[in-house]
Amino acid sequence: MSNSFIPYGRQDIDDKDIESVVKVLKSSFLTQGPMVEKFEEEVSNKVNSAYSLAFNSATSALHVACLALGLKAGDNLWTTPITFVASANCGIYCGAKIDFVDIDPKTGLICTKELTKKLELAKTKNKLPKIVIPVHLAGTSCEMEEIYKLSKKYGFAIIEDASHAIGGSYKNSPVGNCDYSDITVFSLHPVKIITSGEGGIATTNNKSLDEKMKYLRSHGITKEKENFHKKNEGQWYYEQQVLGYNYRMSDIHAALGSSQLTRLSLFIQTRKKIIEDYKNDTEKLPITFLEVPKGVESAYHLAIIRLDNRDDIFHRKIFDCLRSNNIGVQLHYTPVHLQPYYRNLGFTQGDFPEAESYSKNAISLPIYPSLSKKDYERVIDQLKYCLS
């Protein structure tokens, strides 16, 4: 059909991906086995991290990352309001108090100037965060060196929520190498850069954090003799040493993730080309694309535009017009602090004005490796039509 629905994102599965999964289905291991370890090693090699741990989702990885860093009731966790709710929820799971830092309107990323001001004020009130989670919106890394310097001054840990950013780089180094953070988390959901069906990865250079996360993702259990609290009672013996969770990835999912990883560079190149084409073909339209800061190579997970007209009624009109013509645009994101759950915690309209302004004129256009030239041209034509 010439007028079929064009989603904002879509997985790209080829025959090698299918073969990789089928091979596992015919093997002795379906749950966590050798394929998970292989995939973890491949991710570490790709992003230059000392350790990688595979999870059943990025949300699980964020939760365990918070626990491994000792987040508990009464602590404070800060993140950005322009993100998926999991970036904040992971702190709630640990009993922590959540707060947000407003965004830079040009990039959509956490604003380091706002972060600095908020930290200075929090220090006077003895309410500094235990953890800050910068979010690499659309695949573009935050200003991590600046955030890292602030972490040393104010004593907080850093989890990079790089759910959108596997394959991206910051200062010529891969996102995920944890040069400026304690832990980085990637998402492997089907609309992300690569997919394992469902899944997430946590990377770190800290052996202690790696070991803690390993226990926490698997019921708090260890089978390593050297770590037992009491002597080994037999080959059947294992110990639950902490309260953990069943957050493991299966070999089936890891097989798909491993196969997808071989095409990561190709996926990034294709996405970059689509973004460049969008910018060239919409030059004269009253829209602005989010900026990618100097020293950052985005993974181009999303193609986010901001309408020059900042009126939220106009925003709704353009969005509805595109959707009614089967262009599957989306908003990434409604500010987390305006979600009903977070309003019930005391947040309200006006708390983070740049994030709220962003949500009234941002639109994510379709972008994925298999976006055909015909469908791409339909997106451009409909965008021009709706804006006219």
N, C-alpha and C positions, 0 to 999 in steps of 0.2 A: 504493500500500500504506500502510495506517495505521501500520504498524510499521517503516517504512523507516528506514535509517540516517541519523542527523542528525550531520553532521561538526562539528568545532569551528569551522571556517572554510571559506569558499567564495567564489570569485570571483563578481562580478555583471556579466555581459556583456549589453549591450542592442544593438538594431539599429544605432544610430549607431556603436558600437564596431566592429561587423562591417563597416559601410559604409566606415569610415575605413581599415580594413585592406585591404579589397577595392580601394579607390582606389589604394593604394600598389602592390598586386599588378598593377594595370593600368598603372602608371606606368613611367618609365625607370629608377627607382632601387629596388633591393630591399635592398641592404646599407646602409652608412652614407652617407646623402645629406641632402637638405634637410629631411626630416621629423625627423631626429635633432636638427639645429640648432634647428628650430622648437620641439620638445619641451623642449630644454635652456633655451631662452629663456623658455618658459612656466613652467617650474619656478622659474627665478630670479625671475621676476615674482611668483610665488605665495609664495615664502618670503623675498623681499627679500634675496637674495644677489647679489653682483656677478657670480659665475660658476657655471655648472652643467655637469657633464660626465656623459653617459650611458654606462653600461657594460652588459656582458652579464649581470652579476649584482652583487649587493651585496658578495659575497665578493671579486670582482675589484676593486671600488671600494675596499674596505678594504685589500687588498694594495697597490694603487697609491698610496693615501693614505700608507701607511707608508713606501713607497719614496721618495715625493716629499718626505717629512719627514726623509729621510736615515737611516732605521732600518737597522742593519746588524748583522753578527755581533758579539757581545759587548755590545750594547746591551740595555736592559731595557724591556719593555712590560708595563704593568699593565692589567687589566680586572676585571670581576666574574665570579664563578663561575656566576651565574645568567644564562645567555645561551646562544645557539646557539654551537657550537664555532668558527665562523668568526671571532668576535670575538677569539679567542686565536690561532687558526691563522694569521691574517694576519701576526702577528709571527714565528711559526716559519718562514714562507716566506722571511723576510728574514734568518734566522739568529739572531734575537734570543732572549733568555731571557724566559720568560713568568712572571708572578706575578699573584696575584689579591688583591682587596680585598673583605672580607666585606660583606654587605648589611644594610640597615636592614630588620628583620623586618616593619615596618608597611607599607612601600612595595614591598619587593622590589628596590629600587634600590641602587646602590653607596652605602655609608655614608660620608659626608664625615668623620665623627669617626674612623672606622677608617682612612680614607685619610690624615688628618692625622697620626695616631699612626705609621702605617707610613712616611710620608715623613720624619718626624723621626728614626726609627730608621735608615732607609736612608741619610740624610745622614751619620750618624756612621760608617757602614760604607763610604761612598763608592759606594753601589749605587742611586742615584736612577734613576727611570725616564726614558727619553728621550721616551716617549709614554704617556699614560693614555687608555684608551678607556672612557668612561662609556656604559652601555647604557640606552636609554630603554624599559625593559621594559613591555610591554602598551600602549605608546603614551604613557607618562607620562614627561615630561622629568625628568632628574636635577637636582640643585641646582647648576646650571651656574655661577652667579656665584661661589659658594663655591669650586668646583673651579678656576675661572679664576684667582681670587686665589691659590690654592695653586700654580698653574702659574707665576705670576709670581715667587712666593717661592722655588720649588724648581727652576725652569727646565725644565719639561717641556712638550711639545706636547700638544694635545688633539684627538682625533678623536671626534666624537659618533657612536656607533652608534645612529642613529635609524631602524633598519630597520622598527620598529613605529610610527613616530611622524609620518609625513607628515600634515599637517593639524592637528597639535597645536600648542600655544603655550606659551611660558615668559615670564613677566613681560610679558604682553600683546604679545609679538612672536612671529612664526612660528618654530617649530623649523626649523632649516636656514639661518637668517640669519647664523649664525657670529659673533654678537656676543661669545660666550664660548668660542669654539673656533677651531682652524685650519681644520678640514674637518668637514663633516657628511656621513654616508652614509645613504641611504634604500634600502630593498628594494622591488622591484616584483614579487615572487613572487605567484602566484595567491591565496594566503590572506591577503596583506597588504591594506592599506586600498585602494590602487589597484594595478592590475597592468599589466604590459606583456608578460605571458606568462612570461618570465624577464627579469630586468634589475635594474639598480641605478643610483643617481644619487649623485654626489659634488658638494657645493656648497662654495664658499670665497669669501672676499673678497680673497684674495691672488693677484695676477696671476702671480707667479713659480710658485706651487704649481699654479695652473691650467695653465700652460704645461708644467710637468714632467709632470703627470698626463696631459695630452693626448698627449705623446710616448710615455709609458710604456704607454698603452692601445693604441697602434697601432705595435708593433714597434720603438719608439724612432726612428721615421722622421719627418722634416720635409720638407714640399714648399714651405716659405716661403723665397723667395729671400734675404730680408734676414737669415735665420738660417744660411745655408750657410757651411761652413768654407772652401770653395773656390768659385771663380767658377762661375756657372751654365754648364753645358756643353751645354745644349739644353733644349727644352721637355719632354723625357722625364725630366729629371734630378731625383733626390731623394737625400736623405742619411739613413742610419741613424747617429745620433749617440750613442745609448745602447742598452743591451740592454733591449728592451721586450717586450710581449706582445700577443696578439691578443684584446683584451678589449672590442672595440667592440660597440655595440648596432646592430642593423639598423633600417632605415626601417620595416620591417613591425612590429617590436616598438614602435618609437617612436610609430607611428600609433595603436596600441592605448593606449599610455600617455597620449598627448596627449588622446585622446577620454575616457579615464577621468578625467583631471585635471579636466575640466569638471564632474564630479559629486562632486568631493572633499568639498565642504561638505555635500552631501546625505548622503553615506556617513557622515560624522562625526556628523551630527545623528541619523541612524537608529541608529547604534551607541550613542550616548549614551542614547537613549531605551530601548534594550534593557537597558543596564546599570542605569538607574534603575528599570525594571520588575523586574529581577532582585532588586535591593535591597529594593524594596517587598514583593515576593511571597515573600521568604525571611527576612523580619525575625525570625521566631520560630525559625528553624532554627539549629542549633549550628555556624554558619559565619561567617567574616569576610571581607569583600572587601578587596583591597589598597587602601590609601589613596592619594589623589591630593593631593599637597602644595598649600598655598596658593600662588597665583600661577601655577599650572600648569593648563592646559586639555588634558586627555588626548585622544589620537586614538582611544582605546578599541579598540585592535586585539585585545586579549584580555580575557575576563571571568574573571579569576582569583580563586578563593576559597581560603581556608585553613580546614581543618576545625578546630574548637575542640579536638577530641580529637587529641592530637599523636602517637598511637601509630601506627607505620608499618604494623602489621598491619591496623589499622582502615582506614587510608588505602587499602591494597590492596583490602580488602573493598568499600569504597564505590566505588572506581574500577572494579573488576570487575563489581559489580552494575549500575552505569550502562552500561558497555560491553555487558554481556549483554542489556540492554534497548534496544540500538541507539542509545544516546546517546554520540556520538563524543567523549567527553572526552579530554583530553590533559594531560601534565605539561610545563610550560614553566618550568624545565628540570631535568634531572638535572645537578647541579653539574659543570662542565667538568673540575675538578681530579680528579674521581672516575672519569672516563672511562679505560679501560685505557691509552690512549696517554699520557695525562698522569700516570697512576700510574707508568708506566715512567720518567717524567722526575723522579720523586721525591716527588710529592704523595701525600697519604694521608688516610684518614678522620680527622676531628678538626681538620684544618687551618683550615677556615672553618665554624665551628659553626652560625652563623645560616643560611648557605646550605644546609647539610646538613639542618637542622631544617625549613627551608622545603620542601625536596624530599620530605619525609616526610608533608606534609599539604596540599600545594597541588594544585588541580585547575582546569583551564581548561574552562569551560562553553561550549557553542556560541554564537557571536556572528558574525553577518554580515547585511548589509542585506536579503537576501531570506528571512531566517528568518521563516516564516509564524507567524501567531498560534497555529495548531493545533500546530505543531512546538514552539513556545516553551512552550505549556502542557504538552506531553508532557515536556519537559525538567524543568519545575517539579514535575510529578506524580511523575516517576521519582526526582528528587532527594529529595523528601519520603519516598517509599516506601523508598529505599535507606538513608536516614538513620534511618528508624524501625526 
